[in-house]
Amino acid sequence: MPDSTSKDTGSSILRALNILEIVSNTPQPMTPAEINRSLKLPKPTIHRLCSQLEEAGFLQPRLDGRGLLPGPKLNKIALGVLSNNDFLRTQRHVILQRLSEKLGETCNISIPSGGEMIYFDRVETHWPLRVQLQINDRVPLHCTASGKLFLSELSSIKRSRLLARLPLDSHTPNTLTSAEALKPELRQIRQNGVGLDNEEFLQGMIAVAVPIRDSEGRLYAALAMHAPTARLSLAQAQEHVPAIREAAAELALLMDEEQNERATDTD
């Protein structure tokens, strides 16, 4: 006798994947009703699936609440696909390598994943004095330049909920260990668009980070440089922000071009 439960689950999975495909291949935010124009699902079903996908992090609302966009988890999948594309992986790494050589310091791309940032790509400085972190290493949100940049982009409600369930552990004497202590800095980061780490994650290391944004202006990754304080002060590191922003714009363009190619291939 057929397993109706498996059939229903499979149907729900395919419906959810269809929703993600539509949202990913549309340049502007979409409401559940707009998504449903081609799917023609019952109204309660489309709203339930969109709500579940948003809660799971595969979709996220636009800042003004009008429509849905790819969420952090969907962006992570997209970046994973990019990492398996030899040409794009090479192009991305060339941009990162060029930036590292220009600044003379380690540079990395990281992506948000749950309550952490994951190093997605990284180029080490040639200096013997450096901090050894690897691709796929996970670092906290509350005490890293990239992590605080991500936190600053969240709505106050989402940020409060996230910080409430994170262990805001102290890593150095400079670590901010409460949501209240983080508030003014996150406000400043959101205003300036630059994340800072003033020896908050590792003593003797500073970092600055800027967003890599999608076509809607949403952060889906962060580009950062870090250096030992014996070689560079935080103020000196911030002088490199224009160059880091320029590289971030190149990376965003590269990602957009690939997404457009995939959208064309599915037409």
C-alpha positions in Angstrom: 0.0 0.0 0.0 1.5 3.4 -0.9 2.8 5.6 1.9 0.6 8.7 1.6 2.7 10.4 4.3 5.8 10.2 2.1 3.9 11.4 -0.9 2.6 14.4 1.0 6.0 15.2 2.3 7.5 15.0 -1.1 4.9 17.3 -2.5 5.5 19.8 0.2 9.3 19.6 -0.4 8.8 20.2 -4.2 6.4 23.1 -3.5 9.0 24.7 -1.1 11.7 24.3 -3.7 9.5 25.8 -6.4 9.0 28.8 -4.1 12.7 29.2 -3.6 13.4 28.9 -7.3 10.9 31.6 -8.1 12.2 34.0 -5.5 15.8 33.4 -6.4 15.3 34.1 -10.1 13.2 37.3 -9.6 15.2 40.5 -9.3 12.6 42.2 -7.0 11.0 41.1 -3.7 7.8 39.0 -4.1 4.7 38.7 -2.0 3.2 35.2 -1.4 0.4 36.2 -3.8 2.9 37.1 -6.5 4.8 33.8 -6.0 1.6 31.9 -6.2 0.6 33.3 -9.6 2.5 30.4 -11.3 2.2 27.8 -8.6 -1.6 28.2 -8.1 -1.6 26.7 -4.6 -4.4 27.2 -2.1 -3.9 30.5 -0.3 -3.4 29.0 3.1 -0.7 26.6 1.7 1.4 29.3 0.0 1.3 31.5 3.1 2.2 28.5 5.4 5.1 27.5 3.2 6.5 31.0 2.9 6.2 31.5 6.6 8.0 28.2 7.3 10.8 29.1 4.8 11.2 32.5 6.4 11.3 31.1 9.9 14.0 28.6 8.7 16.1 31.4 7.2 15.6 30.4 3.5 13.6 33.5 2.9 13.6 36.9 4.5 11.3 40.0 4.3 12.4 43.2 2.7 13.4 45.9 5.1 10.0 47.6 4.7 8.2 44.3 5.0 6.9 44.4 1.4 7.8 41.1 -0.2 10.2 38.3 0.3 13.9 37.9 -0.7 16.4 35.1 -0.5 17.4 34.5 3.2 20.8 33.7 4.7 20.4 29.9 4.3 19.4 30.3 0.6 22.4 32.6 0.0 24.7 30.1 1.7 23.4 27.4 -0.8 24.0 29.8 -3.7 27.5 30.6 -2.5 28.1 26.8 -2.1 27.1 26.4 -5.8 29.5 29.2 -6.7 32.3 27.5 -4.8 31.8 24.4 -7.0 32.1 26.5 -10.2 35.8 26.5 -11.1 35.7 29.7 -13.2 33.8 31.7 -10.6 35.8 30.3 -7.7 39.0 31.3 -9.5 37.6 34.8 -10.3 36.5 35.3 -6.7 39.8 34.2 -5.3 41.7 36.5 -7.7 39.7 39.5 -6.4 40.5 38.4 -2.8 44.2 37.8 -3.6 44.5 41.2 -5.3 43.0 42.9 -2.3 45.3 41.0 0.2 48.4 42.0 -1.8 47.3 45.6 -2.1 46.7 45.9 1.7 49.5 43.6 2.7 47.2 41.8 5.2 44.9 38.8 5.4 41.5 39.1 3.7 38.5 36.8 3.9 34.9 36.4 2.8 32.5 35.1 5.5 28.8 34.2 5.4 26.2 34.2 8.2 25.1 30.7 9.4 22.8 30.6 12.4 24.5 32.3 15.3 28.0 32.4 13.7 30.0 33.5 10.6 31.7 30.9 8.5 34.9 31.7 6.6 34.0 31.0 2.9 37.3 32.1 1.3 40.5 33.4 2.6 43.9 34.7 1.5 46.7 34.9 4.1 49.3 37.6 4.3 52.9 36.8 3.5 54.0 38.3 6.8 55.2 35.6 9.3 53.3 37.3 12.1 49.6 36.5 11.3 46.5 34.9 12.8 45.9 31.4 11.5 42.3 30.8 10.7 41.0 28.4 8.0 38.2 28.2 5.4 35.1 26.8 7.1 36.2 27.9 10.5 33.3 29.4 12.5 33.5 32.6 14.6 31.1 34.4 16.9 28.8 37.2 15.8 29.1 39.5 18.8 32.9 40.1 18.8 34.0 39.9 15.1 33.9 42.7 12.5 31.9 40.6 10.0 29.6 39.2 12.7 28.7 42.6 14.1 28.2 43.9 10.6 25.6 41.1 10.0 23.9 41.9 13.4 23.7 45.6 12.5 21.7 44.7 9.3 19.0 42.8 11.2 15.7 44.4 12.4 15.8 45.3 16.1 13.3 42.5 16.8 15.3 39.8 14.9 18.5 41.0 16.4 17.1 40.9 20.0 15.8 37.4 19.5 19.1 36.2 18.1 21.3 37.8 20.7 19.0 36.4 23.4 19.8 32.9 22.4 23.5 33.4 21.7 26.3 32.8 24.3 27.8 36.2 24.4 31.1 34.9 25.8 34.0 37.0 26.7 37.1 36.3 24.5 39.2 39.3 25.5 38.9 42.2 27.9 37.4 44.2 25.0 34.6 41.8 24.2 31.1 43.3 24.6 29.1 40.6 26.4 25.5 42.0 26.5 22.9 43.0 24.0 22.6 46.4 25.7 26.4 47.0 25.4 26.3 46.1 21.7 23.4 48.4 20.8 25.3 51.7 20.3 28.1 50.1 18.4 25.7 48.2 16.1 23.9 51.4 15.5 27.1 53.1 14.5 28.1 50.1 12.3 24.7 50.2 10.5 25.1 54.0 9.9 28.7 53.7 8.5 28.4 50.3 6.8 31.7 49.2 8.4 32.1 46.4 11.0 35.0 46.8 13.5 36.8 44.4 15.8 39.0 46.2 18.3 40.8 43.2 19.8 37.4 41.8 20.8 37.7 38.3 19.4 41.5 37.7 19.7 43.8 39.9 21.8 46.3 41.6 19.6 44.2 41.4 16.4 42.0 44.0 14.8 39.7 43.8 11.8 37.4 45.8 9.6 34.6 44.4 7.4 32.2 45.7 4.7 29.1 44.1 3.3 28.8 42.2 0.0 25.3 43.0 -1.1 22.8 41.5 -3.5 21.0 43.5 -6.1 18.4 44.5 -3.5 21.0 45.9 -1.2 20.9 43.0 1.3 24.0 41.7 3.0 24.6 38.1 2.0 28.4 38.0 2.8 31.0 40.1 4.4 34.5 41.0 3.1 37.1 41.7 5.8 40.7 42.3 6.5 42.5 41.7 9.8 45.9 42.3 11.1 48.0 42.1 14.3 48.1 45.3 16.3 51.9 45.0 16.4 51.7 46.0 12.7 48.5 48.0 12.2 46.2 50.0 14.5 42.4 49.9 14.1 42.5 53.5 12.8 45.1 52.6 10.2 43.0 49.6 9.2 40.0 51.8 8.6 42.0 53.8 6.0 41.8 50.7 3.8 37.9 50.7 3.8 37.6 52.3 0.3 39.8 49.6 -1.2 37.8 46.9 0.6 34.5 48.4 -0.5 35.8 48.4 -4.1 36.6 44.7 -3.9 33.2 44.0 -2.3 31.5 45.7 -5.2 33.5 43.5 -7.7 32.5 40.4 -5.7 28.8 41.4 -5.7 28.9 42.0 -9.4 30.4 38.6 -10.0 27.7 36.9 -7.9 25.0 38.8 -9.6 26.3 37.8 -13.1 26.3 34.2 -12.1 22.8 34.4 -10.7 21.6 36.1 -13.9 23.1 33.3 -15.9 21.4 30.7 -13.9 18.1 32.5 -14.2 18.5 32.7 -18.0 19.3 29.0 -18.1 16.0 28.1 -16.4 13.9 30.2 -18.7 
